[in-house]
């Protein structure tokens, strides 16, 4: 999962620098996720707003790492405190489905590049 997130982060840096159209970027990111057998992806701007993702959402990552939400741990990527976050499988706050998320820091700017995997539980990937 970390490899997929890093691939996505580096691709995004190159694609944005080359003015690749948004729909092409979305297609490549979706392909990275599919080829790795993963479920979803989310990419934020420097404020935690999702700018690319598996589906349309208005979700914003919290800016407080102690917010007490499932997503709060990923704030460290925006702040530059960490370059990789691996979350253990757990019920997703949105719907209770067992999910695991992994995130990496952006290459081009502060951002979260997160990959998700629907899981039945078990060890980290």
C-alpha positions in Angstrom: 0.0 0.0 0.0 2.8 2.4 0.8 4.4 1.7 -2.7 1.0 2.5 -4.4 0.7 5.8 -2.4 4.3 6.8 -3.2 3.8 5.9 -6.9 0.6 8.1 -6.9 2.5 11.0 -5.1 5.3 11.0 -7.6 3.0 10.6 -10.6 0.9 13.5 -9.3 4.0 15.7 -9.0 5.0 15.0 -12.6 1.5 15.2 -14.0 0.7 18.6 -12.4 4.1 19.9 -13.5 3.3 18.9 -17.1 -0.2 20.3 -17.1 -1.8 16.9 -17.6 -5.6 17.3 -17.8 -7.5 16.5 -14.6 -9.5 13.6 -16.0 -6.3 12.0 -17.2 -4.7 12.4 -13.7 -7.8 10.8 -12.2 -7.6 7.9 -14.6 -4.0 7.2 -13.9 -4.6 7.4 -10.1 -7.5 5.0 -10.4 -5.4 2.7 -12.4 -2.6 2.7 -9.8 -5.2 1.7 -7.1 -6.7 -1.0 -9.3 -3.3 -2.6 -10.3 -2.4 -2.9 -6.6 -5.7 -4.5 -5.7 -6.7 -1.6 -3.6 -10.1 0.1 -3.1 -9.8 3.9 -3.1 -7.5 6.9 -3.1 -7.7 10.4 -1.8 -5.4 13.4 -2.5 -5.6 16.7 -0.7 -4.4 20.2 -1.2 -2.2 21.8 1.5 -5.3 22.6 3.6 -6.6 19.0 3.8 -9.3 19.5 1.2 -9.7 16.5 -1.1 -8.8 17.5 -4.7 -8.6 14.1 -6.3 -10.4 11.0 -5.2 -12.2 7.7 -5.9 -15.5 9.5 -5.8 -16.9 12.9 -5.1 -16.9 14.0 -1.5 -16.7 17.2 0.5 -14.6 15.6 3.2 -11.7 17.7 4.7 -9.0 16.2 6.8 -8.8 17.7 10.2 -6.0 20.2 11.0 -5.7 19.0 14.5 -3.8 15.7 15.0 -5.6 15.2 18.3 -9.1 15.6 16.8 -10.1 12.1 17.9 -11.2 11.1 14.4 -10.0 8.3 12.2 -8.5 10.8 9.8 -6.7 12.9 12.3 -3.5 10.8 12.3 -2.9 11.8 8.6 -2.6 15.5 9.6 1.1 14.8 10.4 1.6 14.4 6.6 0.4 18.0 6.0 2.5 19.4 8.8 5.6 17.7 7.6 5.9 15.7 10.9 5.9 12.4 9.0 6.4 11.2 5.5 4.4 8.0 5.8 1.4 7.0 8.0 0.2 3.4 8.2 -3.1 3.0 10.0 -4.2 -0.4 11.3 -7.4 -1.9 9.9 -10.4 -0.5 11.7 -14.1 0.4 11.1 -14.3 3.3 8.8 -16.1 6.3 10.5 -18.2 6.9 7.4 -20.0 3.6 7.3 -18.4 1.1 9.7 -16.9 -1.0 6.9 -13.5 -2.5 7.9 -10.8 -0.5 6.1 -7.1 0.2 6.2 -5.6 3.5 5.1 -2.0 4.4 4.3 -0.8 7.8 3.5 2.3 9.6 2.3 3.2 13.2 2.1 3.0 15.0 -1.2 6.1 15.4 -3.3 5.1 18.7 -4.9 3.6 20.5 -1.9 2.3 19.7 1.6 -0.6 17.3 0.9 -1.9 13.9 1.9 -1.8 11.1 -0.7 -3.9 8.3 0.9 -4.7 4.8 -0.3 -7.5 2.7 1.2 -8.2 -1.0 1.2 -11.5 -2.7 2.3 -10.5 -5.4 4.7 -12.0 -8.1 6.8 -9.3 -7.3 9.4 -5.9 -8.8 9.9 -2.3 -7.7 9.6 -1.2 -4.5 7.9 -0.3 -4.6 4.2 
